Amino acid sequence: MDGITLLGLIAGTLTTLSFAPQVIRAWRTRSTADLSLAMLILLLTGILLWLVYGVMKEDPAIIAANGATAILLFLILSIKAKHG
């Protein structure tokens, strides 16, 4: 693994982990009332486009970070759908 890929993996890990506390809070409280549905949908759309870009570029850092973030967003959206 080269230094640029390692840098990308570290950056992706940190940005993905920054979203984890929100997922944990939504999971525990079953409340997503303060989260905008439009923001979540726009963010998920952007993340999925980055994921496709990463696959096309065969870039493991982009794929890993955006794949993990997409999963976190799906969790938040499913909590929002279920509990309003």
Backbone hydrogen bonds in HBPLUS format (Angstrom, degrees):
<---DONOR---> <-ACCEPTOR-->    atom                        ^
c    i                          cat <-CA-CA->   ^        H-A-AA   ^      H-
h    n   atom  resd res      DA  || num        DHA   H-A  angle D-A-AA Bond
n    s   type  num  typ     dist DA aas  dist angle  dist       angle   num
A0006-LEU N   A0002-ASP O   3.06 MM   4  6.34 159.6  2.10 151.2 157.5     1
A0007-LEU N   A0003-GLY O   2.90 MM   4  6.06 157.1  1.95 144.0 150.2     2
A0008-GLY N   A0004-ILE O   2.96 MM   4  6.22 157.6  2.01 146.5 152.4     3
A0009-LEU N   A0005-THR O   2.87 MM   4  6.15 152.6  1.95 149.0 156.7     4
A0010-ILE N   A0006-LEU O   2.94 MM   4  6.19 157.2  1.99 152.2 157.9     5
A0011-ALA N   A0007-LEU O   2.93 MM   4  6.14 168.4  1.95 153.6 157.0     6
A0012-GLY N   A0008-GLY O   2.84 MM   4  5.92 162.0  1.88 146.7 152.5     7
A0013-THR N   A0009-LEU O   2.91 MM   4  5.97 152.3  1.99 140.2 147.8     8
A0014-LEU N   A0010-ILE O   3.00 MM   4  6.23 164.2  2.02 153.0 156.6     9
A0015-THR N   A0011-ALA O   3.01 MM   4  6.24 166.1  2.03 154.2 157.8    10
A0016-THR N   A0012-GLY O   2.95 MM   4  5.95 154.5  2.01 143.4 150.8    11
A0017-LEU N   A0013-THR O   2.85 MM   4  5.93 164.1  1.88 149.8 154.9    12
A0018-SER N   A0014-LEU O   3.02 MM   4  6.13 136.3  2.21 138.3 149.3    13
A0019-PHE N   A0016-THR O   3.06 MM   3  5.58 150.9  2.15 111.8 119.9    14
A0020-ALA N   A0017-LEU O   3.09 MM   3  5.03 139.7  2.26  97.6 109.2    15
A0022-GLN N   A0019-PHE O   3.17 MM   3  5.62 128.1  2.45 109.2 121.4    16
A0023-VAL N   A0019-PHE O   3.35 MM   4  6.75 153.6  2.43 147.6 155.1    17
A0023-VAL N   A0020-ALA O   3.04 MM   3  5.07 115.2  2.48  99.1 114.9    18
A0024-ILE N   A0020-ALA O   2.92 MM   4  6.19 164.2  1.95 162.1 166.3    19
A0025-ARG N   A0021-PRO O   2.90 MM   4  6.06 161.0  1.94 144.9 150.4    20
A0026-ALA N   A0022-GLN O   2.94 MM   4  6.09 164.3  1.97 148.0 152.5    21
A0027-TRP N   A0023-VAL O   2.85 MM   4  6.00 154.9  1.92 148.2 155.8    22
A0028-ARG N   A0024-ILE O   2.91 MM   4  6.12 162.3  1.94 152.3 156.4    23
A0029-THR N   A0025-ARG O   2.89 MM   4  5.98 171.6  1.90 157.1 159.7    24
A0030-ARG N   A0026-ALA O   2.75 MM   4  5.14 131.8  1.98 132.7 144.0    25
A0035-LEU N   A0032-THR O   2.92 MM   3  5.35 163.2  1.95 117.7 123.1    26
A0040-LEU N   A0036-SER O   3.05 MM   4  6.34 162.5  2.08 150.4 154.9    27
A0041-ILE N   A0037-LEU O   2.94 MM   4  6.15 160.0  1.98 153.5 158.6    28
A0042-LEU N   A0038-ALA O   2.92 MM   4  6.08 164.2  1.94 150.7 155.4    29
A0043-LEU N   A0039-MET O   2.83 MM   4  5.94 162.7  1.86 151.7 157.2    30
A0044-LEU N   A0040-LEU O   2.89 MM   4  6.01 159.9  1.93 143.9 149.9    31
A0045-THR N   A0041-ILE O   2.92 MM   4  6.08 157.8  1.97 146.5 152.8    32
A0046-GLY N   A0042-LEU O   2.98 MM   4  6.22 163.1  2.01 150.0 154.1    33
A0047-ILE N   A0043-LEU O   2.86 MM   4  6.07 161.4  1.89 152.6 158.3    34
A0048-LEU N   A0044-LEU O   2.85 MM   4  6.03 162.0  1.88 152.2 156.7    35
A0049-LEU N   A0045-THR O   2.98 MM   4  6.21 151.8  2.07 145.8 153.7    36
A0050-TRP N   A0046-GLY O   2.90 MM   4  6.19 154.7  1.97 148.9 156.1    37
A0051-LEU N   A0047-ILE O   2.85 MM   4  6.12 147.8  1.95 144.9 154.7    38
A0052-VAL N   A0048-LEU O   2.97 MM   4  6.27 156.8  2.03 146.0 151.0    39
A0053-TYR N   A0049-LEU O   2.91 MM   4  6.15 160.6  1.95 147.4 153.3    40
A0054-GLY N   A0050-TRP O   2.81 MM   4  6.04 158.1  1.85 148.7 154.5    41
A0055-VAL N   A0051-LEU O   2.93 MM   4  6.23 152.7  2.01 148.1 155.4    42
A0056-MET N   A0052-VAL O   2.87 MM   4  6.14 162.7  1.90 153.9 158.7    43
A0057-LYS N   A0053-TYR O   2.87 MM   4  6.11 149.2  1.97 149.5 158.4    44
A0058-GLU N   A0054-GLY O   2.81 MM   4  5.70 108.9  2.32 130.9 148.3    45
A0059-ASP N   A0054-GLY O   2.90 MM   5  5.07 161.7  1.94 145.2 150.3    46
A0058-GLU N   A0055-VAL O   3.08 MM   3  4.79 144.8  2.21  93.2 104.0    47
A0063-ILE N   A0059-ASP O   3.04 MM   4  6.23 165.6  2.06 158.7 163.4    48
A0064-ALA N   A0060-PRO O   2.89 MM   4  5.87 168.9  1.91 146.5 149.9    49
A0065-ALA N   A0061-ALA O   3.07 MM   4  6.08 170.3  2.08 148.1 151.1    50
A0066-ASN N   A0062-ILE O   3.10 MM   4  5.97 164.2  2.12 143.8 148.8    51
A0067-GLY N   A0063-ILE O   2.85 MM   4  5.72 147.8  1.96 142.8 152.5    52
A0068-ALA N   A0064-ALA O   3.00 MM   4  6.07 166.2  2.02 149.2 152.7    53
A0069-THR N   A0065-ALA O   3.00 MM   4  6.16 160.3  2.04 144.1 150.2    54
A0070-ALA N   A0066-ASN O   2.92 MM   4  5.92 152.2  2.00 137.5 145.0    55
A0071-ILE N   A0067-GLY O   3.13 MM   4  6.41 152.1  2.21 143.6 150.4    56
A0072-LEU N   A0068-ALA O   3.09 MM   4  6.45 157.8  2.14 149.0 154.6    57
A0073-LEU N   A0069-THR O   2.89 MM   4  6.17 157.5  1.94 151.0 157.4    58
A0074-PHE N   A0070-ALA O   2.87 MM   4  6.09 155.4  1.93 148.7 155.5    59
A0075-LEU N   A0071-ILE O   3.00 MM   4  6.28 150.7  2.08 146.3 154.1    60
A0076-ILE N   A0072-LEU O   3.03 MM   4  6.38 161.0  2.07 150.1 154.4    61
A0077-LEU N   A0073-LEU O   2.84 MM   4  6.05 165.7  1.86 154.3 158.7    62
A0078-SER N   A0074-PHE O   2.88 MM   4  6.00 149.7  1.97 143.0 151.3    63
A0079-ILE N   A0075-LEU O   2.97 MM   4  6.24 154.1  2.04 148.1 155.1    64
A0080-LYS N   A0076-ILE O   2.85 MM   4  6.10 159.8  1.89 151.0 157.2    65
A0081-ALA N   A0077-LEU O   2.86 MM   4  6.03 153.2  1.93 143.7 150.9    66
A0082-LYS N   A0078-SER O   2.97 MM   4  6.08 154.6  2.04 142.5 149.2    67
A0083-HIS N   A0079-ILE O   2.79 MM   4  5.79 166.4  1.80 156.4 160.2    68
A0084-GLY N   A0080-LYS O   2.79 MM   4  4.82 123.5  2.11 130.6 136.2    69
